[in-house]
Structures are given as structure tokens and as C-alpha cells.
């Protein structure tokens, strides 16, 4: 059975070298990005019809774990291109505390994100949302004919994003690309600018895999991921990847917030990773310079090269792709850091401690 044909309940670890599934899924993710673009393109007429008929008061984006962090990246993206207030909420909060999320007299659009389509909290939250608001649900996932797929009014399934690993890498990035494509269409643009993403991603992975390995072998003990605006959700996901795969000390912060207490943890064994924005870059670089002054080392990811006084190491994308459509390019290097840290720590990233691929709560609801 091919990976694209593997049903959600068959997430499993087959006989393979330590971490082989995770590494393969990181290295092959640009293929899934192309699939995501194609899937959204094929349904753009349905998407525009749903959006045009809605006159929505707000957009709620929800998921659990990695897909909640994906929601943190998707919600500001949708708001920036549509002008409609958008917010990210963990599915459990939407389910258990709906009165704190949005007023009942509103007309919200719900966007659910789930790799498996079987996550209990997200399914129950979607059902409760439809009962209360009778408004559409738009779903992004990687497996067809799942509970969430059925609950949704419009579903985008990226089959090439399916994984054998527990930890989300290829699935996360492909669902992000789908969300970026959806946002582009809702903003009135075409998907033309995104067509270069897969090849850019392949070149990036080829060029930065050795850098990620070398950084981990440098012996850092603490990892901090900084991102603001569209990048905060991605910084949060990078932090989660480092924790899940390698059981390392890692945290994510908004750039400016890192100065308000957390920087007390910075020392010579610290790697501070900055995911730079286009609009607030001067402020973000000042934070990184300060962390270098405290003895930490900095890794900078940005579209264009930055001054060397802010970056001990840097990855430049060098694209002409708008910021709202290139966020996925931050992910491969960050995922590789988590992978190589796990190997360095003698752990198997394919089989993370205490985790399963799908969280299904027996008897819930």
C-alpha cells in the first residue's frame, strides 16, 4: 500500500532504520506542497462560492497540538488578506467554553485543521459549532472520508501529506501550503506565485540539511524559537518539534516578549532561532543582537540575508514570493533541527516518548 493510500488508522512504525520515516517525510515534503496547491486549485470555484455567499462576521481556526499551532499561523494570514477578524482557538476551548470564543448572534466561518481527521476534540467542536451557528465548516486534512471530512461543507484533503511518523512534518507543511493557497484565493489573487514553492523547498532542504546537523553537534542545551506576526505559530510548532522528537529544553516566544524575562535563560549553550518578518525586521534583529551579547548563538531564517552582527548562522530563501505565501519555507530547517537533536540524544524520532499519532478520547461527547 502506498503512503497516499494509507488510511488514518494505519499510522504505524514499520521496520526501518532509526528515524528513517521522519527524515524521509521531511526530505520529501515539497512533493506534498505541490499536491496542496493542486487540491486547492481544483476546488477554487467551490471556495469562492462558499466565501461569496457567507458574509461572515469572523473566522475561527481550530486544531489540536501541531494543528493548533498551525491555526496560530493561519488565522492572522486569513485576516491579513480578507480583512475579516480571524482568531485561532484550540478545539478543546471551542468545545468546552464556546461562550468565551464568539457571540451567538454572529455568523462565523469555522476552519478545522487535522492531519488524521479523527481527533476527538476537533470533531466534537465542529459538530457543536454547526448546531449552534448553522454556519459552514471548512476543513483541511490529509485523509479522505474521515469524521471531519464528513462534517465539513468544503474539505481540502492533501493525500501526499500523509505520514507514517507520529510527529507531524510533511503533513503540517502541506496543510500550511493549502491554507496559504486558500488565503491567496480569498484575497483575490491567483496561485501563480506559489508554483515555485516546491522547487525552492527542495533546494533549501538540500542546502541546509548539513547546517542543521552541524548546529546540533555544536552541543547546545537550550533552544528558543522567536517569531512574531505571521511567524509566531511557526515558531511555536518548531518548539513543539524539538520537544516531541528530542525531549530537549525548548520554548517559543514573540520576539519582543523574549526580552521581558525569558532572556534570563540565555547563555553560551543557547541557540536562539529567529524567524524574521518583512515588516518588523529591524526590531527583531535588535533582539537577536542583544542575545548574542548575552553569550547565546543565533540562527536567522529570512527571505534575504541579514547583517552578520545579528546572525551567527543564517538561512536565506531568496524568493520573490509574497510573505503571506512563503511561510512554509521556514519549516524544513526547523524540522531538521528537531530530527538531528533526537538522533544526537540517542532517541528515535519515529517513536516519540508518550505520544500517539491520533488522539481519540474514548467515551467523549
Order of alpha helices (4+ residues) and beta strands (2+ residues): alpha-alpha-alpha-beta-alpha-beta-alpha-beta-alpha-beta-alpha-beta-alpha-alpha-beta-alpha-beta-beta-alpha-beta-beta-alpha
